Amino acid sequence: MEFNMQEGGFYTDLGFGKLEVSGNEEYGFRPFQLLVSSVAVCSGGVLRKVLEKMRIDFDDIHIKADVVRNEDEANRVEEISLHFMIKGENLDEKKIEKAMKLTRKNCSMVQSVQDSIKIEETFELVSK
């Protein structure tokens, strides 16, 4: 990846389009937003694949991400809490717990940051 400077930040051209990044939301996505998004969406994508491989029928996955930052240490991201709301009928909580463990183990973004950022994952089952 290559990043080019522009007013207020940097950008890169990717296969899907232009990604603009800045510490100021007026000029692009903030770096911490991209970090949290990467962890959340990687986890969600892996969970989706795991549930499909386990042949667990589900209708939707919604992810809520909460972030704790430390203002005294350059506004460092210290914790990311991911809450997965898995929608479907007759979902088995034990099977979903197993899927969540496999998800954590196989999400490259969680594995990349888990020694420096506390990652917490919870879930709830939602009926149609």
MOMOKA-V834800 format. One record per residue. N is the residue number from 1. RES is the residue in one small letter. NEAR is the number of other ideal C-beta (glycine too) atoms within 8 Angstrom. D_LAST is the distance of its C-alpha to the last C-alpha in Angstrom with 1 decimal. Layout:
N RES NEAR D_LAST
N RES NEAR D_LAST
This chain:
1 m 4 41.7
2 e 4 44.1
3 f 8 43.7
4 n 7 45.9
5 m 5 46.9
6 q 9 46.2
7 e 4 46.5
8 g 8 44.4
9 g 13 43.0
10 f 11 42.6
11 y 12 40.9
12 t 11 40.3
13 d 6 39.7
14 l 8 37.0
15 g 2 35.9
16 f 3 32.9
17 g 5 35.0
18 k 7 36.9
19 l 10 35.7
20 e 11 37.4
21 v 13 37.6
22 s 13 39.3
23 g 5 39.6
24 n 9 39.4
25 e 7 36.1
26 e 5 38.2
27 y 10 39.2
28 g 13 36.2
29 f 10 33.6
30 r 11 34.8
31 p 8 35.4
32 f 10 33.3
33 q 8 30.3
34 l 10 30.8
35 l 10 31.3
36 v 12 28.0
37 s 9 26.2
38 s 9 27.8
39 v 17 26.7
40 a 12 23.1
41 v 9 22.6
42 c 12 24.7
43 s 17 22.6
44 g 11 19.3
45 g 8 21.0
46 v 12 22.4
47 l 14 19.1
48 r 9 17.6
49 k 8 20.7
50 v 12 20.8
51 l 12 17.3
52 e 8 18.4
53 k 6 21.7
54 m 9 20.3
55 r 5 18.4
56 i 12 15.1
57 d 6 12.2
58 f 10 9.7
59 d 6 8.2
60 d 8 9.6
61 i 11 12.1
62 h 7 13.2
63 i 12 16.7
64 k 7 18.6
65 a 12 22.3
66 d 7 24.9
67 v 10 28.6
68 v 9 31.7
69 r 9 34.9
70 n 8 38.5
71 e 5 40.7
72 d 3 43.8
73 e 6 43.3
74 a 3 42.9
75 n 7 39.4
76 r 7 38.4
77 v 11 34.7
78 e 8 34.7
79 e 10 31.0
80 i 15 27.7
81 s 11 24.6
82 l 14 21.5
83 h 12 18.1
84 f 15 15.3
85 m 12 11.7
86 i 15 10.1
87 k 12 6.4
88 g 14 5.8
89 e 6 6.5
90 n 4 9.9
91 l 11 11.0
92 d 7 14.6
93 e 7 15.8
94 k 6 19.3
95 k 10 18.5
96 i 14 16.7
97 e 8 19.8
98 k 9 22.0
99 a 13 20.2
100 m 12 20.7
101 k 8 24.4
102 l 10 24.9
103 t 13 23.4
104 r 11 25.9
105 k 7 28.7
106 n 8 28.1
107 c 12 27.4
108 s 7 30.7
109 m 10 30.2
110 v 12 29.4
111 q 8 32.3
112 s 6 34.5
113 v 11 34.1
114 q 8 33.3
115 d 3 37.0
116 s 4 37.3
117 i 10 34.0
118 k 6 31.9
119 i 12 28.4
120 e 8 25.8
121 e 12 22.3
122 t 8 19.6
123 f 10 15.9
124 e 8 12.9
125 l 10 9.8
126 v 7 6.6
127 s 6 3.8
128 k 5 0.0
